[in-house]
Amino acid sequence: MNLAEKKNALVEEINLIPDPYERLGYIVDRGKKAEGLSDDLRIDSFKIEGCMSQLWVVPEFKEGLCYYHSESDSAIVKGIASLLCNFYSAAKPQEIVETDADFLGEVGITQHLSPNRRNGLSRIVESIQRFAQSCLAKSS
């Protein structure tokens, strides 16, 4: 499934939840169910700076595709990071670089985040896309 298809599926799934606050709860629940990172991966080189919470995003490149895993000490940040990591995982670097996470605004998630949380969200996407860009640079 490409990122456009993933985006459409996620938007459709989240839009089934009528209340915007329940949508945010859905994201938090996703984070609670997400597999975390082992302690040896919670290191400064994977830490996302500019986020109020402790947040790590671990990228991996294998067989031409990017994969991402995350962990946070905040339930909402963990949920959003997990959602974004799942969204961008198993995609080609070029597609990741060309695809933003605007769908979170479309489904009413970003509107209910504090400015600091929105800043953290943009840092997650920047980190994911920066890694994909580096994979592109290495392969050319």
Contacts in CASP RR format, 6 or more apart in sequence:
PFRMAT RR
TARGET T0000
AUTHOR 0000-0000-0000
METHOD contacts of the structure
MODEL  1
MNLAEKKNALVEEINLIPDPYERLGYIVDRGKKAEGLSDDLRIDSFKIEG
CMSQLWVVPEFKEGLCYYHSESDSAIVKGIASLLCNFYSAAKPQEIVETD
ADFLGEVGITQHLSPNRRNGLSRIVESIQRFAQSCLAKSS
1 9 0 8 1.000
2 91 0 8 1.000
2 95 0 8 1.000
3 87 0 8 1.000
3 88 0 8 1.000
3 91 0 8 1.000
3 95 0 8 1.000
3 96 0 8 1.000
3 99 0 8 1.000
4 99 0 8 1.000
6 87 0 8 1.000
7 87 0 8 1.000
7 99 0 8 1.000
7 103 0 8 1.000
10 83 0 8 1.000
10 87 0 8 1.000
10 103 0 8 1.000
10 107 0 8 1.000
11 103 0 8 1.000
11 106 0 8 1.000
11 107 0 8 1.000
14 23 0 8 1.000
14 26 0 8 1.000
14 107 0 8 1.000
14 109 0 8 1.000
15 107 0 8 1.000
17 23 0 8 1.000
17 26 0 8 1.000
20 108 0 8 1.000
20 111 0 8 1.000
20 112 0 8 1.000
21 112 0 8 1.000
23 107 0 8 1.000
23 108 0 8 1.000
23 109 0 8 1.000
24 76 0 8 1.000
24 109 0 8 1.000
24 112 0 8 1.000
27 76 0 8 1.000
27 79 0 8 1.000
27 80 0 8 1.000
27 83 0 8 1.000
27 109 0 8 1.000
28 75 0 8 1.000
28 76 0 8 1.000
28 79 0 8 1.000
30 79 0 8 1.000
30 82 0 8 1.000
30 83 0 8 1.000
31 75 0 8 1.000
31 78 0 8 1.000
31 79 0 8 1.000
31 82 0 8 1.000
31 83 0 8 1.000
32 75 0 8 1.000
32 78 0 8 1.000
32 79 0 8 1.000
34 70 0 8 1.000
34 78 0 8 1.000
34 79 0 8 1.000
34 82 0 8 1.000
35 69 0 8 1.000
36 69 0 8 1.000
36 70 0 8 1.000
36 71 0 8 1.000
37 46 0 8 1.000
37 56 0 8 1.000
37 58 0 8 1.000
37 69 0 8 1.000
37 70 0 8 1.000
37 71 0 8 1.000
41 56 0 8 1.000
41 58 0 8 1.000
41 69 0 8 1.000
41 71 0 8 1.000
42 54 0 8 1.000
42 56 0 8 1.000
42 71 0 8 1.000
43 56 0 8 1.000
46 56 0 8 1.000
46 57 0 8 1.000
46 58 0 8 1.000
47 54 0 8 1.000
47 55 0 8 1.000
47 56 0 8 1.000
48 55 0 8 1.000
48 56 0 8 1.000
48 57 0 8 1.000
48 120 0 8 1.000
48 123 0 8 1.000
48 124 0 8 1.000
48 127 0 8 1.000
49 123 0 8 1.000
50 119 0 8 1.000
50 120 0 8 1.000
50 123 0 8 1.000
51 72 0 8 1.000
51 77 0 8 1.000
51 116 0 8 1.000
51 119 0 8 1.000
51 120 0 8 1.000
51 123 0 8 1.000
51 124 0 8 1.000
52 74 0 8 1.000
52 116 0 8 1.000
52 117 0 8 1.000
52 120 0 8 1.000
53 72 0 8 1.000
53 73 0 8 1.000
53 74 0 8 1.000
53 77 0 8 1.000
54 72 0 8 1.000
54 73 0 8 1.000
54 74 0 8 1.000
55 70 0 8 1.000
55 71 0 8 1.000
55 72 0 8 1.000
55 74 0 8 1.000
55 77 0 8 1.000
55 81 0 8 1.000
55 120 0 8 1.000
55 124 0 8 1.000
56 70 0 8 1.000
56 71 0 8 1.000
56 72 0 8 1.000
57 68 0 8 1.000
57 69 0 8 1.000
57 70 0 8 1.000
57 81 0 8 1.000
57 85 0 8 1.000
57 124 0 8 1.000
57 127 0 8 1.000
57 128 0 8 1.000
58 68 0 8 1.000
58 69 0 8 1.000
58 70 0 8 1.000
59 66 0 8 1.000
59 67 0 8 1.000
59 68 0 8 1.000
59 127 0 8 1.000
59 128 0 8 1.000
59 131 0 8 1.000
60 66 0 8 1.000
60 67 0 8 1.000
60 68 0 8 1.000
60 69 0 8 1.000
61 67 0 8 1.000
61 93 0 8 1.000
61 131 0 8 1.000
61 135 0 8 1.000
64 92 0 8 1.000
64 93 0 8 1.000
64 135 0 8 1.000
64 139 0 8 1.000
65 89 0 8 1.000
65 90 0 8 1.000
65 91 0 8 1.000
65 92 0 8 1.000
66 88 0 8 1.000
66 89 0 8 1.000
66 90 0 8 1.000
66 91 0 8 1.000
66 92 0 8 1.000
66 93 0 8 1.000
66 96 0 8 1.000
66 128 0 8 1.000
66 131 0 8 1.000
66 132 0 8 1.000
66 135 0 8 1.000
67 89 0 8 1.000
67 90 0 8 1.000
68 84 0 8 1.000
68 85 0 8 1.000
68 88 0 8 1.000
68 89 0 8 1.000
68 128 0 8 1.000
68 131 0 8 1.000
69 85 0 8 1.000
70 78 0 8 1.000
70 81 0 8 1.000
70 82 0 8 1.000
70 84 0 8 1.000
70 85 0 8 1.000
70 124 0 8 1.000
71 78 0 8 1.000
71 81 0 8 1.000
72 78 0 8 1.000
72 79 0 8 1.000
72 81 0 8 1.000
76 113 0 8 1.000
76 117 0 8 1.000
77 117 0 8 1.000
77 120 0 8 1.000
80 104 0 8 1.000
80 109 0 8 1.000
80 117 0 8 1.000
80 121 0 8 1.000
80 124 0 8 1.000
81 124 0 8 1.000
83 104 0 8 1.000
84 101 0 8 1.000
84 121 0 8 1.000
84 124 0 8 1.000
84 125 0 8 1.000
84 128 0 8 1.000
85 128 0 8 1.000
87 101 0 8 1.000
88 96 0 8 1.000
88 99 0 8 1.000
88 128 0 8 1.000
88 132 0 8 1.000
91 99 0 8 1.000
91 132 0 8 1.000
93 132 0 8 1.000
93 133 0 8 1.000
93 135 0 8 1.000
93 136 0 8 1.000
93 139 0 8 1.000
94 132 0 8 1.000
94 136 0 8 1.000
96 128 0 8 1.000
96 129 0 8 1.000
96 132 0 8 1.000
97 129 0 8 1.000
97 132 0 8 1.000
97 133 0 8 1.000
97 136 0 8 1.000
100 125 0 8 1.000
101 121 0 8 1.000
101 125 0 8 1.000
104 110 0 8 1.000
104 121 0 8 1.000
105 111 0 8 1.000
110 118 0 8 1.000
110 121 0 8 1.000
113 121 0 8 1.000
END
